[in-house]
Amino acid sequence: MGKSYWLINSNRSEVKRFMKNDKSINGVFEYMFIDTGKIVGGLENKAPVMTNIVSVEIDLAREIYQRLLSQGWRKTDEVWIYKES
């Protein structure tokens, strides 16, 4: 899984993860996944519940990321931990 970029809203009730689609073809089809999760019971207790995932072109993902920052979202550390099976 590639590098991911995380944002959390100002009241700490929702997170978004931006991650490049590993199956993108560089320079041709570059997409980002944007995952949305609802925080239930605090980040220390359990991972957020995933509520939505979309795949958008990389330029649109950058615009969304910047727009969220301008609306008060903040960068945060990874909150979903995936285990290898």
N, CA, C and O atoms as CSV, one atom per row, in Angstrom:
chain,resi,resn,atom,element,x,y,z
A,1,MET,N,N,0.835,-1.159,0.000
A,1,MET,CA,C,0.000,0.000,0.000
A,1,MET,C,C,0.892,1.238,0.000
A,1,MET,O,O,1.883,1.288,0.729
A,2,GLY,N,N,0.550,2.231,-0.807
A,2,GLY,CA,C,1.370,3.416,-0.935
A,2,GLY,C,C,1.198,4.392,0.210
A,2,GLY,O,O,0.434,4.158,1.147
A,3,LYS,N,N,1.924,5.485,0.111
A,3,LYS,CA,C,1.864,6.526,1.128
A,3,LYS,C,C,0.478,7.158,1.138
A,3,LYS,O,O,-0.140,7.351,0.091
A,4,SER,N,N,0.003,7.474,2.333
A,4,SER,CA,C,-1.311,8.091,2.451
A,4,SER,C,C,-1.196,9.427,3.179
A,4,SER,O,O,-0.251,9.666,3.932
A,5,TYR,N,N,-2.170,10.281,2.938
A,5,TYR,CA,C,-2.227,11.624,3.523
A,5,TYR,C,C,-3.564,11.752,4.227
A,5,TYR,O,O,-4.611,11.495,3.632
A,6,TRP,N,N,-3.532,12.149,5.493
A,6,TRP,CA,C,-4.708,12.139,6.346
A,6,TRP,C,C,-5.120,13.541,6.769
A,6,TRP,O,O,-4.279,14.405,7.021
A,7,LEU,N,N,-6.444,13.752,6.842
A,7,LEU,CA,C,-6.997,14.996,7.367
A,7,LEU,C,C,-8.072,14.640,8.397
A,7,LEU,O,O,-8.727,13.602,8.298
A,8,ILE,N,N,-8.238,15.521,9.387
A,8,ILE,CA,C,-9.286,15.356,10.394
A,8,ILE,C,C,-10.040,16.669,10.509
A,8,ILE,O,O,-9.441,17.743,10.446
A,9,ASN,N,N,-11.365,16.585,10.680
A,9,ASN,CA,C,-12.134,17.831,10.762
A,9,ASN,C,C,-11.961,18.476,12.139
A,9,ASN,O,O,-11.429,17.857,13.060
A,10,SER,N,N,-12.415,19.727,12.269
A,10,SER,CA,C,-12.137,20.514,13.470
A,10,SER,C,C,-12.791,19.948,14.729
A,10,SER,O,O,-12.248,20.122,15.820
A,11,ASN,N,N,-13.928,19.283,14.616
A,11,ASN,CA,C,-14.550,18.726,15.825
A,11,ASN,C,C,-14.192,17.251,16.043
A,11,ASN,O,O,-14.788,16.580,16.886
A,12,ARG,N,N,-13.217,16.756,15.280
A,12,ARG,CA,C,-12.650,15.418,15.447
A,12,ARG,C,C,-13.703,14.312,15.338
A,12,ARG,O,O,-13.665,13.333,16.083
A,13,SER,N,N,-14.642,14.479,14.403
A,13,SER,CA,C,-15.673,13.466,14.221
A,13,SER,C,C,-15.522,12.710,12.904
A,13,SER,O,O,-16.202,11.709,12.677
A,14,GLU,N,N,-14.624,13.192,12.030
A,14,GLU,CA,C,-14.477,12.588,10.707
A,14,GLU,C,C,-13.039,12.711,10.223
A,14,GLU,O,O,-12.370,13.711,10.484
A,15,VAL,N,N,-12.570,11.692,9.518
A,15,VAL,CA,C,-11.240,11.718,8.911
A,15,VAL,C,C,-11.363,11.409,7.426
A,15,VAL,O,O,-12.325,10.788,6.976
A,16,LYS,N,N,-10.361,11.859,6.682
A,16,LYS,CA,C,-10.260,11.518,5.264
A,16,LYS,C,C,-8.842,11.053,4.997
A,16,LYS,O,O,-7.872,11.614,5.507
A,17,ARG,N,N,-8.748,10.004,4.176
A,17,ARG,CA,C,-7.438,9.487,3.762
A,17,ARG,C,C,-7.339,9.631,2.256
A,17,ARG,O,O,-8.237,9.218,1.523
A,18,PHE,N,N,-6.248,10.217,1.800
A,18,PHE,CA,C,-5.952,10.369,0.374
A,18,PHE,C,C,-4.794,9.429,0.075
A,18,PHE,O,O,-3.738,9.512,0.702
A,19,MET,N,N,-5.001,8.526,-0.899
A,19,MET,CA,C,-3.966,7.548,-1.226
A,19,MET,C,C,-3.977,7.281,-2.725
A,19,MET,O,O,-5.028,7.056,-3.323
A,20,LYS,N,N,-2.787,7.310,-3.319
A,20,LYS,CA,C,-2.686,7.072,-4.760
A,20,LYS,C,C,-3.067,5.635,-5.092
A,20,LYS,O,O,-2.681,4.699,-4.391
A,21,ASN,N,N,-3.818,5.477,-6.154
A,21,ASN,CA,C,-4.200,4.154,-6.650
A,21,ASN,C,C,-2.946,3.481,-7.197
A,21,ASN,O,O,-2.350,3.960,-8.161
A,22,ASP,N,N,-2.549,2.370,-6.582
A,22,ASP,CA,C,-1.340,1.644,-7.008
A,22,ASP,C,C,-1.433,1.133,-8.436
A,22,ASP,O,O,-0.408,0.856,-9.058
A,23,LYS,N,N,-2.630,1.005,-8.963
A,23,LYS,CA,C,-2.814,0.484,-10.316
A,23,LYS,C,C,-2.832,1.598,-11.366
A,23,LYS,O,O,-3.046,1.340,-12.551
A,24,SER,N,N,-2.603,2.848,-10.917
A,24,SER,CA,C,-2.531,3.961,-11.866
A,24,SER,C,C,-1.328,3.786,-12.770
A,24,SER,O,O,-0.301,3.247,-12.356
A,25,ILE,N,N,-1.456,4.238,-13.994
A,25,ILE,CA,C,-0.344,4.230,-14.937
A,25,ILE,C,C,0.230,5.637,-14.960
A,25,ILE,O,O,-0.441,6.573,-15.396
A,26,ASN,N,N,1.463,5.797,-14.497
A,26,ASN,CA,C,2.077,7.123,-14.392
A,26,ASN,C,C,1.981,7.894,-15.687
A,26,ASN,O,O,2.334,7.395,-16.756
A,27,GLY,N,N,1.496,9.127,-15.575
A,27,GLY,CA,C,1.416,9.999,-16.728
A,27,GLY,C,C,0.218,9.756,-17.620
A,27,GLY,O,O,-0.035,10.546,-18.529
A,28,VAL,N,N,-0.529,8.686,-17.390
A,28,VAL,CA,C,-1.680,8.381,-18.242
A,28,VAL,C,C,-2.958,8.417,-17.413
A,28,VAL,O,O,-3.802,9.292,-17.604
A,29,PHE,N,N,-3.099,7.468,-16.496
A,29,PHE,CA,C,-4.284,7.381,-15.646
A,29,PHE,C,C,-3.835,7.434,-14.194
A,29,PHE,O,O,-3.531,6.402,-13.597
A,30,GLU,N,N,-3.793,8.622,-13.630
A,30,GLU,CA,C,-3.397,8.748,-12.235
A,30,GLU,C,C,-4.622,9.122,-11.404
A,30,GLU,O,O,-5.254,10.155,-11.625
A,31,TYR,N,N,-4.935,8.262,-10.452
A,31,TYR,CA,C,-6.109,8.447,-9.605
A,31,TYR,C,C,-5.722,8.348,-8.144
A,31,TYR,O,O,-4.731,7.710,-7.786
A,32,MET,N,N,-6.518,8.987,-7.309
A,32,MET,CA,C,-6.369,8.901,-5.860
A,32,MET,C,C,-7.663,8.336,-5.297
A,32,MET,O,O,-8.755,8.630,-5.783
A,33,PHE,N,N,-7.516,7.519,-4.262
A,33,PHE,CA,C,-8.670,7.100,-3.483
A,33,PHE,C,C,-8.836,8.107,-2.354
A,33,PHE,O,O,-7.855,8.516,-1.733
A,34,ILE,N,N,-10.058,8.502,-2.091
A,34,ILE,CA,C,-10.358,9.340,-0.934
A,34,ILE,C,C,-11.333,8.538,-0.075
A,34,ILE,O,O,-12.488,8.332,-0.446
A,35,ASP,N,N,-10.843,8.095,1.073
A,35,ASP,CA,C,-11.659,7.347,2.030
A,35,ASP,C,C,-12.156,8.315,3.087
A,35,ASP,O,O,-11.425,9.212,3.507
A,36,THR,N,N,-13.393,8.137,3.517
A,36,THR,CA,C,-13.955,8.944,4.596
A,36,THR,C,C,-14.332,8.007,5.728
A,36,THR,O,O,-14.913,6.946,5.500
A,37,GLY,N,N,-14.001,8.402,6.948
A,37,GLY,CA,C,-14.343,7.583,8.108
A,37,GLY,C,C,-14.934,8.424,9.215
A,37,GLY,O,O,-14.537,9.570,9.427
A,38,LYS,N,N,-15.888,7.840,9.918
A,38,LYS,CA,C,-16.533,8.483,11.050
A,38,LYS,C,C,-15.859,7.994,12.328
A,38,LYS,O,O,-15.693,6.791,12.529
A,39,ILE,N,N,-15.473,8.928,13.187
A,39,ILE,CA,C,-14.805,8.563,14.434
A,39,ILE,C,C,-15.865,8.216,15.473
A,39,ILE,O,O,-16.751,9.017,15.773
A,40,VAL,N,N,-15.754,7.006,16.014
A,40,VAL,CA,C,-16.706,6.519,17.004
A,40,VAL,C,C,-15.919,6.119,18.247
A,40,VAL,O,O,-15.088,5.213,18.182
A,41,GLY,N,N,-16.162,6.772,19.368
A,41,GLY,CA,C,-15.504,6.391,20.620
A,41,GLY,C,C,-14.090,6.903,20.778
A,41,GLY,O,O,-13.370,6.424,21.654
A,42,GLY,N,N,-13.659,7.861,19.965
A,42,GLY,CA,C,-12.311,8.415,20.089
A,42,GLY,C,C,-11.282,7.608,19.328
A,42,GLY,O,O,-11.381,6.384,19.241
A,43,LEU,N,N,-10.294,8.296,18.777
A,43,LEU,CA,C,-9.267,7.640,17.958
A,43,LEU,C,C,-8.419,6.659,18.750
A,43,LEU,O,O,-7.898,5.692,18.194
A,44,GLU,N,N,-8.280,6.908,20.059
A,44,GLU,CA,C,-7.441,6.024,20.864
A,44,GLU,C,C,-8.097,4.664,21.081
A,44,GLU,O,O,-7.409,3.667,21.298
A,45,ASN,N,N,-9.434,4.623,21.021
A,45,ASN,CA,C,-10.152,3.392,21.349
A,45,ASN,C,C,-10.316,2.443,20.175
A,45,ASN,O,O,-10.099,1.241,20.324
A,46,LYS,N,N,-10.694,2.954,19.013
A,46,LYS,CA,C,-10.857,2.098,17.837
A,46,LYS,C,C,-10.741,2.919,16.562
A,46,LYS,O,O,-10.903,4.139,16.557
A,47,ALA,N,N,-10.459,2.210,15.493
A,47,ALA,CA,C,-10.308,2.872,14.193
A,47,ALA,C,C,-11.653,3.433,13.738
A,47,ALA,O,O,-12.701,2.899,14.103
A,48,PRO,N,N,-11.633,4.504,12.946
A,48,PRO,CA,C,-12.878,5.062,12.418
A,48,PRO,C,C,-13.620,4.050,11.541
A,48,PRO,O,O,-13.020,3.154,10.948
A,49,VAL,N,N,-14.925,4.219,11.480
A,49,VAL,CA,C,-15.767,3.379,10.642
A,49,VAL,C,C,-15.790,3.993,9.245
A,49,VAL,O,O,-16.174,5.150,9.076
A,50,MET,N,N,-15.372,3.207,8.236
A,50,MET,CA,C,-15.347,3.724,6.870
A,50,MET,C,C,-16.781,3.920,6.380
A,50,MET,O,O,-17.602,3.005,6.444
A,51,THR,N,N,-17.065,5.110,5.898
A,51,THR,CA,C,-18.412,5.417,5.425
A,51,THR,C,C,-18.474,5.639,3.920
A,51,THR,O,O,-19.546,5.537,3.322
A,52,ASN,N,N,-17.327,5.945,3.299
A,52,ASN,CA,C,-17.352,6.262,1.869
A,52,ASN,C,C,-15.954,6.125,1.284
A,52,ASN,O,O,-14.961,6.377,1.966
A,53,ILE,N,N,-15.880,5.727,0.024
A,53,ILE,CA,C,-14.615,5.717,-0.715
A,53,ILE,C,C,-14.915,6.126,-2.149
A,53,ILE,O,O,-15.854,5.628,-2.771
A,54,VAL,N,N,-14.102,7.038,-2.662
A,54,VAL,CA,C,-14.240,7.461,-4.055
A,54,VAL,C,C,-12.867,7.433,-4.708
A,54,VAL,O,O,-11.838,7.493,-4.034
A,55,SER,N,N,-12.870,7.341,-6.023
A,55,SER,CA,C,-11.642,7.403,-6.804
A,55,SER,C,C,-11.777,8.596,-7.747
A,55,SER,O,O,-12.717,8.678,-8.537
A,56,VAL,N,N,-10.822,9.517,-7.651
A,56,VAL,CA,C,-10.870,10.722,-8.481
A,56,VAL,C,C,-9.505,10.954,-9.115
A,56,VAL,O,O,-8.493,10.435,-8.645
A,57,GLU,N,N,-9.492,11.738,-10.185
A,57,GLU,CA,C,-8.223,12.083,-10.821
A,57,GLU,C,C,-7.353,12.843,-9.826
A,57,GLU,O,O,-7.854,13.546,-8.949
A,58,ILE,N,N,-6.063,12.688,-9.977
A,58,ILE,CA,C,-5.114,13.232,-9.017
A,58,ILE,C,C,-5.237,14.751,-8.851
A,58,ILE,O,O,-5.115,15.253,-7.733
A,59,ASP,N,N,-5.473,15.486,-9.929
A,59,ASP,CA,C,-5.612,16.946,-9.824
A,59,ASP,C,C,-6.834,17.324,-9.008
A,59,ASP,O,O,-6.780,18.266,-8.216
A,60,LEU,N,N,-7.937,16.605,-9.188
A,60,LEU,CA,C,-9.144,16.879,-8.407
A,60,LEU,C,C,-8.918,16.537,-6.937
A,60,LEU,O,O,-9.391,17.256,-6.057
A,61,ALA,N,N,-8.209,15.461,-6.665
A,61,ALA,CA,C,-7.899,15.088,-5.279
A,61,ALA,C,C,-7.088,16.191,-4.603
A,61,ALA,O,O,-7.322,16.505,-3.436
A,62,ARG,N,N,-6.146,16.772,-5.322
A,62,ARG,CA,C,-5.352,17.887,-4.755
A,62,ARG,C,C,-6.243,19.082,-4.441
A,62,ARG,O,O,-6.089,19.717,-3.398
A,63,GLU,N,N,-7.172,19.387,-5.340
A,63,GLU,CA,C,-8.097,20.504,-5.104
A,63,GLU,C,C,-8.960,20.244,-3.876
A,63,GLU,O,O,-9.152,21.139,-3.053
A,64,ILE,N,N,-9.478,19.032,-3.745
A,64,ILE,CA,C,-10.311,18.685,-2.596
A,64,ILE,C,C,-9.501,18.797,-1.310
A,64,ILE,O,O,-9.988,19.339,-0.317
A,65,TYR,N,N,-8.280,18.294,-1.318
A,65,TYR,CA,C,-7.392,18.336,-0.154
A,65,TYR,C,C,-7.163,19.789,0.280
A,65,TYR,O,O,-7.294,20.118,1.459
A,66,GLN,N,N,-6.822,20.648,-0.677
A,66,GLN,CA,C,-6.576,22.062,-0.362
A,66,GLN,C,C,-7.845,22.757,0.134
A,66,GLN,O,O,-7.787,23.578,1.049
A,67,ARG,N,N,-8.988,22.430,-0.468
A,67,ARG,CA,C,-10.259,23.029,-0.046
A,67,ARG,C,C,-10.582,22.639,1.394
A,67,ARG,O,O,-11.020,23.476,2.183
A,68,LEU,N,N,-10.367,21.370,1.734
A,68,LEU,CA,C,-10.627,20.925,3.097
A,68,LEU,C,C,-9.720,21.633,4.097
A,68,LEU,O,O,-10.171,22.025,5.173
A,69,LEU,N,N,-8.445,21.800,3.749
A,69,LEU,CA,C,-7.527,22.535,4.625
A,69,LEU,C,C,-8.019,23.969,4.846
A,69,LEU,O,O,-7.951,24.486,5.961
A,70,SER,N,N,-8.508,24.601,3.792
A,70,SER,CA,C,-8.985,25.982,3.917
A,70,SER,C,C,-10.280,26.059,4.727
A,70,SER,O,O,-10.636,27.131,5.217
A,71,GLN,N,N,-10.987,24.935,4.873
A,71,GLN,CA,C,-12.225,24.898,5.652
A,71,GLN,C,C,-11.995,24.480,7.102
A,71,GLN,O,O,-12.951,24.250,7.843
A,72,GLY,N,N,-10.741,24.381,7.502
A,72,GLY,CA,C,-10.440,24.083,8.899
A,72,GLY,C,C,-10.016,22.660,9.199
A,72,GLY,O,O,-9.709,22.348,10.349
A,73,TRP,N,N,-9.988,21.776,8.193
A,73,TRP,CA,C,-9.476,20.432,8.413
A,73,TRP,C,C,-7.974,20.538,8.684
A,73,TRP,O,O,-7.314,21.457,8.199
A,74,ARG,N,N,-7.436,19.589,9.464
A,74,ARG,CA,C,-6.008,19.596,9.790
A,74,ARG,C,C,-5.371,18.269,9.395
A,74,ARG,O,O,-6.027,17.229,9.340
A,75,LYS,N,N,-4.079,18.341,9.123
A,75,LYS,CA,C,-3.325,17.122,8.844
A,75,LYS,C,C,-3.224,16.318,10.129
A,75,LYS,O,O,-3.120,16.883,11.218
A,76,THR,N,N,-3.254,14.997,9.997
A,76,THR,CA,C,-3.140,14.119,11.157
A,76,THR,C,C,-2.363,12.862,10.766
A,76,THR,O,O,-2.117,12.609,9.587
A,77,ASP,N,N,-1.989,12.094,11.760
A,77,ASP,CA,C,-1.293,10.836,11.519
A,77,ASP,C,C,-2.286,9.770,11.064
A,77,ASP,O,O,-3.500,9.939,11.183
A,78,GLU,N,N,-1.753,8.680,10.545
A,78,GLU,CA,C,-2.577,7.562,10.088
A,78,GLU,C,C,-3.440,7.042,11.234
A,78,GLU,O,O,-2.963,6.854,12.353
A,79,VAL,N,N,-4.718,6.812,10.937
A,79,VAL,CA,C,-5.614,6.310,11.975
A,79,VAL,C,C,-6.191,4.937,11.662
A,79,VAL,O,O,-6.757,4.296,12.548
A,80,TRP,N,N,-6.062,4.471,10.427
A,80,TRP,CA,C,-6.466,3.102,10.088
A,80,TRP,C,C,-5.206,2.278,10.013
A,80,TRP,O,O,-4.298,2.610,9.250
A,81,ILE,N,N,-5.126,1.244,10.760
A,81,ILE,CA,C,-3.964,0.367,10.724
A,81,ILE,C,C,-4.402,-0.944,10.041
A,81,ILE,O,O,-5.307,-1.632,10.512
A,82,TYR,N,N,-3.744,-1.265,8.937
A,82,TYR,CA,C,-4.053,-2.485,8.206
A,82,TYR,C,C,-3.065,-3.572,8.582
A,82,TYR,O,O,-1.862,-3.329,8.680
A,83,LYS,N,N,-3.576,-4.758,8.790
A,83,LYS,CA,C,-2.723,-5.893,9.096
A,83,LYS,C,C,-2.548,-6.738,7.847
A,83,LYS,O,O,-3.502,-6.982,7.108
A,84,GLU,N,N,-1.327,-7.180,7.623
A,84,GLU,CA,C,-1.045,-8.076,6.498
A,84,GLU,C,C,-1.677,-9.418,6.793
A,84,GLU,O,O,-1.610,-9.893,7.927
A,85,SER,N,N,-2.297,-10.048,5.787
A,85,SER,CA,C,-2.906,-11.367,6.032
A,85,SER,C,C,-2.026,-12.473,5.515
A,85,SER,O,O,-2.376,-13.647,5.633
